[in-house]
Amino acid sequence: MGNFESAFSLISTATESMKLESADVYQQMHLLLLKARLFAEAGIPEKGFSIAVRVASASAKARIMPALWEAVRVLSNILIALGERDPAKRLLDAVLPQAMPEVAGTI
């Protein structure tokens, strides 16, 4: 549990520092997704799920596509951690053709 606490502390410190410096929105989203991944890795994916959904929603509204694709990846990993493989597959099946239109016809 020590590594989790240490990692969580580092991410929280970086997040607070970014807020004070008025950092780039993508950087803030990336840190939130790191926190979501950390919760999933620590065995509490439910906490990470809500964070990842918020980031996915905000990035879609702001049209920050790299953050959206990253959020979808984190969401699908969390769904798999929760034992929800079919919803994770449906999510990726819906998003991947939009994320990679140049290869969508070859899959």
Summary of the structure (lengths in Angstrom):
residues: 107
radius of gyration: 14.7
end to end distance: 40.9
largest distance: 46.2
contacts: 301
relative contact order: 0.11
helix: 84%
strand: 0%
